[in-house]
Amino acid sequence: MKKVMLCVLIMLIPVLLLSSCGESEKSATVTVAGVSTAEKAAGMLTEAYKVKENVKFSVDISETAQAVESVQNGKADIALIDRRLTEEEKSSGLIETAFASHKDSPENVIYIITPAQDSSEAAAGFRNYILSSAAADILTSAGLIPAVE
């Protein structure tokens, strides 16, 4: 009887090992470029969104011009900047959306910058999330309020 059980176990091991070799669910990566005034919000929003969706984030904090350029050349999916786009930047196919203001100085608006055509479904989902009411509490925690323009 022991020999039979041992044979059954030996035959089952390869089956069990092969069944766990399936493709694991891949997560998309969204790259966010931003300025230092948006760094705290970017970190909090990406962390909250990761809990909801199977998305990884790369956040690169830099100067405004570099963040805009990163979206223009496809190195970033979204930029969070502290000024409006220039006419030249808009004509290159970028879109700005007012997203948040600082509580203490509401005239200082942070804009989401995206290409006219979303770079991925994950990037579109994240953009929609940070513009939704679901992100309002996170903005408040980061010292921001939803922008009104």
C-alpha positions as CSV (number, residue, x, y, z in Angstrom):
1,M,0.0,0.0,0.0
2,K,2.8,2.4,0.8
3,K,4.4,1.7,-2.6
4,V,1.1,2.6,-4.3
5,M,0.7,5.9,-2.4
6,L,4.3,6.8,-3.2
7,C,3.7,6.1,-6.9
8,V,0.6,8.3,-6.9
9,L,2.4,11.1,-5.2
10,I,5.4,10.9,-7.6
11,M,2.9,11.0,-10.5
12,L,1.1,14.0,-9.1
13,I,4.1,16.2,-8.4
14,P,4.7,17.1,-12.1
15,V,1.0,17.8,-12.6
16,L,1.0,20.2,-9.6
17,L,4.2,21.9,-10.7
18,L,2.9,22.3,-14.3
19,S,-0.4,23.7,-13.2
20,S,1.3,26.5,-11.3
21,C,3.4,27.5,-14.4
22,G,0.6,29.4,-16.1
23,E,1.0,33.0,-17.0
24,S,0.7,35.2,-14.0
25,E,-1.6,38.2,-14.5
26,K,0.6,41.1,-15.6
27,S,0.0,44.6,-14.3
28,A,0.2,47.6,-16.5
29,T,2.7,50.4,-15.6
30,V,1.7,54.0,-15.7
31,T,4.5,56.6,-15.7
32,V,3.7,59.9,-14.0
33,A,5.9,62.9,-14.4
34,G,5.4,65.8,-12.0
35,V,6.6,68.8,-10.3
36,S,7.6,69.0,-6.6
37,T,4.4,70.9,-5.7
38,A,2.4,67.8,-6.8
39,E,4.8,65.2,-5.4
40,K,2.8,64.4,-2.2
41,A,-0.5,64.2,-4.1
42,A,1.1,62.0,-6.8
43,G,2.4,59.6,-4.3
44,M,-0.9,59.4,-2.3
45,L,-3.0,59.0,-5.5
46,T,-0.8,56.3,-7.0
47,E,-0.8,54.3,-3.8
48,A,-4.6,54.5,-3.4
49,Y,-5.1,53.5,-7.1
50,K,-2.8,50.5,-6.8
51,V,-5.1,49.1,-4.1
52,K,-8.1,49.4,-6.5
53,E,-6.4,48.2,-9.7
54,N,-3.6,45.9,-10.7
55,V,-1.4,48.8,-11.9
56,K,2.2,49.7,-11.1
57,F,3.5,53.2,-11.1
58,S,6.7,55.0,-11.9
59,V,6.7,58.6,-10.6
60,D,9.4,61.0,-11.8
61,I,9.6,64.4,-10.1
62,S,11.3,67.1,-12.2
63,E,10.9,70.6,-13.5
64,T,7.7,71.6,-15.4
65,A,9.3,71.7,-18.8
66,Q,10.8,68.2,-18.4
67,A,7.5,66.8,-17.2
68,V,5.7,68.2,-20.2
69,E,8.4,67.0,-22.6
70,S,8.1,63.5,-21.0
71,V,4.5,63.3,-22.0
72,Q,5.2,64.8,-25.5
73,N,7.8,62.2,-26.3
74,G,5.9,59.3,-24.7
75,K,8.2,58.7,-21.7
76,A,5.4,59.6,-19.3
77,D,1.7,58.8,-19.6
78,I,0.6,61.7,-17.4
79,A,2.2,64.9,-16.0
80,L,1.1,66.9,-13.0
81,I,2.4,70.5,-13.4
82,D,1.8,73.8,-11.8
83,R,1.0,76.0,-14.8
84,R,-1.1,76.0,-17.9
85,L,0.2,74.7,-21.2
86,T,1.5,77.1,-23.7
87,E,-0.2,77.4,-27.1
88,E,2.8,75.5,-28.7
89,E,2.5,72.7,-26.2
90,K,-1.3,72.4,-26.9
91,S,-0.6,72.4,-30.6
92,S,1.7,69.4,-30.1
93,G,-1.4,67.4,-29.1
94,L,-1.3,67.8,-25.3
95,I,-4.4,68.4,-23.2
96,E,-4.5,70.1,-19.8
97,T,-7.2,69.6,-17.2
98,A,-7.3,71.6,-13.9
99,F,-7.1,69.0,-11.2
100,A,-6.3,70.6,-7.8
101,S,-5.5,73.8,-6.0
102,H,-3.5,74.3,-2.8
103,K,-5.8,74.9,0.2
104,D,-3.9,78.0,1.3
105,S,-3.5,79.5,-2.2
106,P,-6.3,78.3,-4.5
107,E,-4.9,80.4,-7.3
108,N,-2.1,77.9,-7.5
109,V,-3.6,75.2,-9.7
110,I,-2.1,71.8,-10.5
111,Y,-2.9,70.6,-14.0
112,I,-3.0,67.0,-15.4
113,I,-1.3,66.9,-18.8
114,T,-2.1,64.0,-21.1
115,P,-1.7,63.3,-24.8
116,A,-4.8,63.7,-26.9
117,Q,-4.9,59.9,-27.3
118,D,-4.4,58.0,-24.0
119,S,-1.2,56.0,-24.1
120,S,-2.9,53.0,-22.4
121,E,-6.1,51.9,-20.8
122,A,-4.3,52.0,-17.4
123,A,-3.3,55.6,-17.9
124,A,-6.9,56.6,-18.9
125,G,-8.2,54.8,-15.8
126,F,-5.8,56.5,-13.5
127,R,-6.6,59.9,-15.0
128,N,-10.3,59.3,-14.6
129,Y,-9.7,58.2,-11.0
130,I,-7.8,61.3,-10.0
131,L,-10.5,63.5,-11.5
132,S,-13.3,61.6,-9.7
133,S,-14.9,62.4,-6.4
134,A,-13.2,59.3,-5.0
135,A,-9.9,61.1,-5.0
136,A,-11.2,64.2,-3.0
137,D,-10.3,62.8,0.4
138,I,-6.8,62.0,-0.8
139,L,-6.4,65.5,-2.2
140,T,-7.5,66.9,1.2
141,S,-4.9,64.8,3.0
142,A,-2.3,66.2,0.6
143,G,-3.2,69.8,1.5
144,L,-5.1,70.3,-1.8
145,I,-8.7,70.9,-2.9
146,P,-10.3,69.9,-6.2
147,A,-9.7,72.7,-8.7
148,V,-12.5,75.0,-9.8
149,E,-11.9,76.9,-13.0
